Amino acid sequence: MSLLLHVVSGVRTFLDLQTILVMLVSFLGVLWLVRRGRNYPPGHWKWPILGNIPHIYKDPHLVYTRWAQRYGPVLHVQLGQKDAVVLNGYETVHKAFVGKAEDFSGRPTFIYFVDKISEGGKGVIFAPYGHFWKEQRKFTLMSLRDFGFGKRSIEGKIVEESQALQSEIAKFDGQPFSTHRLLQNAVANVICNIVFGDRWEYDDPLFQRMMDALDYMVSTNVFARFVNPLVFLRRYIPGWEGRLEPWMKKFLSIMGYLREELDKHKASFDPNDLRDFIDAYLLEIQKQKGVEGTRFKEDQLLQIMRDMFFAGAETTATTIRWTLFYMVIYPDVQRKVYEEIDQLLGKTPPSVSHRSQLPYTDAVLAEVQRIATVVPLGIPRATSNDTTLNGYNIPKDWILFVNLWSVHHDPQRWPDPERFDPGRFLDENGKFQKPEGFIPFSTGHRVCLGEQLARVEIFIFVITLLQHFELKLPEGAPVPSRKGTMGVTHAPQPHNIVAIPRD
């Protein structure tokens, strides 16, 4: 009798499991039919609750590029409870960000992590698309022209900083070293000059604490990338907020430093002698005092300072790191660049005015930006309206990723895209040309705010270093892998180089 009851119980359990399985399959089938009826973009199969997160945990830009070959250039991905679209290939990106810019220029401030660090979309980078963003972006660009690359040109300051970097490298006296922190220091100092009106010595303890914090934040972005879509689970997972604590502690330490700089500027502010970006913004706050609805306030200034420091320092430094990396593993290219520079300049400090006379050097810098693609998925955007693209419906407030990696590694536009070839950017007469489909700073309304400044920095820093040093691998060291590592940026793997002074 007991055996019979055991068998019956087992059958019931099996039937219960079978019922649950049938219900689950039916539910997923109905969900698929509903989504299909809404004509959303196609995409890879999704896990329950997690969506596509397990698929893209490592190197999402490469995963999306592969999926685009299978499903098409407009991909639907599910990030936990959040719907997202990934745009692949230049034609699709251009169609969305230029042809339908009003629909594809938002920012996903409704994402937990973005909302947390931007205080609800303050600043410029994370501000929602609209009048406020346009006003703040316009003012910031005008100030950058005044204090960055316009009438109060910072080009001379960049040259001075490149010479300071040269002196630091010379101290290694031909011994192996990492370029990582040195380049971070140099590029951050350029930003400090524009925003704060001053620079730091590389060994200053406070400056190094800031760089340590920045380094930690950009190298531990993996958790931040996946905490956003799963935030709805935070109540059920012990220690969730604790996982964010180390990152937020570093972030708040930098924000505290920025606050101190702002307070110092307020104490010494002279409206008749504007020293830098902070002073320019403080003057605008003063002008708009009492204006109803003005958004020119101290908290907004602090968030723009954050934008300029975080976005301006790391991406440019990483691009220069990749450039020196490729000079080391392609010594023939380095030799040709040096010969072109030496013939025109000798040891004369470079200027942006020399760019047109250095076409091969310019082509090398562009090819590094293409093949490395330092920010392969850009900064997430969001749809501002219900819209369509390539015949698919995309609702308002969907997250948008632009897969710049797919744009710059499209074999239809860039034959043998993994091959390093500066000739892609030279015409038949050896003059520099910019092919359609080269958009390292993205495109459309949300194109990188600091593009012009970054181009000047990369040009001057690289030329100054190659004027004075021959760069090599350490004796007996293996050739480093060209495969990068993903954090906030796509960066070279840790490696050392040797800098031999040129006679």
Secondary structure by P-SEA (a helix, b strand, c coil): caaaaaaaaaaaaaaaaaaaaaaaaaaaaaaaaaaaaaccccccccccccccccccccaaaaaaaaaaaccccbbbbbcccbbbbbbccaaaaaaacccccccccccccccaaaaaaaccccccccccccaaaaaaaaaaaaaaaacccccccaaaaaaaaaaaaaaaaaccccccccaaaaaaaaaaaaaaaaacccccccccaaaaaaaaaaaaaaaacccccccccccccccccccccccaaaaaaaaaaaaaaaaaaaaaaaaaccccccccaaaaaaaaaaaacccccccccaaaaaaaaaaaaaaaccaaaaaaaaaaaaaaacaaaaaaaaaaaaacccccccccccccccaaaaaaaaaaaaaacccccccbbbbcccccccccccccccbbbbaaaaaaaccccccccccccccccccccccccccccccccccccccccaaaaaaaaaaaaaaaaaacccccccccccccccccccccccccccbbbbbbbcc
